[in-house]
Amino acid sequence: MKLFIGILFCSLVLGVSSQRWRSFLKEAGQGTKDMWRAYSDMREANYKNSDKYFHARGNYDAARRGPGGAWAAKVISDAREDIQRLTGHGAEDSRADQEANRWGRSGKDPNHFRPAGLPRKY
């Protein structure tokens, strides 16, 4: 609820049109689905050393939706890495994940991180 109120307040302050606001929210929703699909595919594939590829792919797909998708990808990626740090997972792995996240969000090809032998389905 706080996030919604914060976004609403920011839109009023910045004077974002209602049409653009609806578009941003739609993109954010689609980007969230893209991130979930990449996560689900990663779990299904259960393929060694594919983590960075799925990070990059989820962020890439979400960011292609537009500013709302890129925003959703950043929020989800940052939250995931923050949770991992709090639960004691390695800082080095988190930095590598964030590099893959930024790579994908910037529009670069996620296949850069694709491990050899990962099924074409992904």
Buried (B, 14 or more C-beta within 10 A) or exposed (E): EEEEEEBEEEBEEEEBEEEEBEBBEBBBBBBBBBBEBBBEBBEEBEBEEBBBBBBBBBBBBBBBBBBBBBBBBBBBBEEBBEEBEEEEEEEEBBEBBBBBBBBBBEEBEBEEBBEEEBEEEB
